[in-house]
């Protein structure tokens, strides 16, 4: 789908593209390539990406945290815009897993350098 939308960029007539789990099975260089393609698409569309990869999240201009919990037998979904410091922490968590280290925080800051802006995802 990403390849098709990239080829049709600017011609499809759809203002918003949503990619859910576009990163499944990706890592490293492939994830960075997908992130770059999503940025290219953002020149033509509003892009919303649901991702667990720091390579993709780190390229976005806005980052939301989505959390599902159970309350009183019902599933509740909360969506919250992350401020710049929270975003660093979330990217670090994506990098490190359960135990966020100083190294993961430094790596997150490096990934986000120049990317923290309040606009829309990827553009």
N, C-alpha and C positions, 0 to 999 in steps of 0.2 A: 504494500500500500504506500509506503514511504517513497519508493522508487516511482510509482505511478504519479503520485501527487507532485513530486519534484519535476517530473517531465512535463506535467500540465500546469506548472506554476504560472499564475497570472491569466490563465485561460478557463479555469473551471467554473468561475462565477459563484463560488461558495466562499463566504467571508471568514468562516471559522473552521478549522480542522482540529479534530480531537483524536489523539493517539493514546490508547490505553494499553499499557504494557508493551510498547513498541520495542522495548529493550530486552525482551525475553530471550535468554540464551546468549546474550552479548556480554562482552567485557573488553577491557583494554582498547586496542586500536579500533576495533569494529564499533565500540560504543562511541568513541570520539568522532568517527566518521558519521555515524547516525546523528550525533549532536550537531555537527557542522551542516548536514543536510537540513535538519530542522531549522537552523538559523537562516539558511537560504530561503526556505519556505516562508519564514516570518517576514520576508520582504514583500510578500504577496498576500498573506493570510494572517489572521490571528490564530496562533497555535496554542493549543492546550495539550500538555503531555502529562500522563500519569506514569511515573517512573520510580524505580528503586535504585537507579544508578547515579552515582555522584557526577559522572561525566556529563550526563544529560541535565541534571538539576543545576549543575554549576554553570551551564551556559545560558540558563533562563535569566530574564530580567526581573521576574517576580516569582516568588516561591510561596506556595501554600502548603500547609500541613493538613492532611486529611486523616482523621482518626475515627474508627468505628468502635463503639463500646456497647455493652448490653446494660440496660437499665429497666428494671421492672418487667423483665421478660420481652423487652423490645430492643431492637438494634437502633442505636442513635449514631448518626454521622455528624461529626463536627469538622468544619472547614475554617482554618484560621490563617490569615496572612502573616508571614514571618517577617519580623523586623530584621535589619542587617545582622545583628549579633545572634539572634535565634537561627538565622539562616546558616551562619558559620557553624553553629552547634549541630544543626540537622545534617549538613553536608559531612561534617566530621563523624557523626553517628553512622551515616551511610558508608563512609570509608572504613571505619574501625569496628563497627558492630556494637556489641553490648558495652564495652569499656572504651570510652573516648579518651585518647591520650593527647598529650601536648603535641606530639608529632602529627596526629590526625587533624587537630585544630589548625596547626601551621599549614598543612596541606590544603585544608578547606579554604583558609584565607588566600592562599596562592591561587587556587582554582577560581575563586570569586573576584580576584583583583580586577577592578574595572568593570565588573558585571552588576554590582548592586545598584539598581535604579528602580524607581517606582513607576513602571509603565505596565506592560502586559507580558505574558510569557513569551520568551524568545523574540520580543520586538515590540 
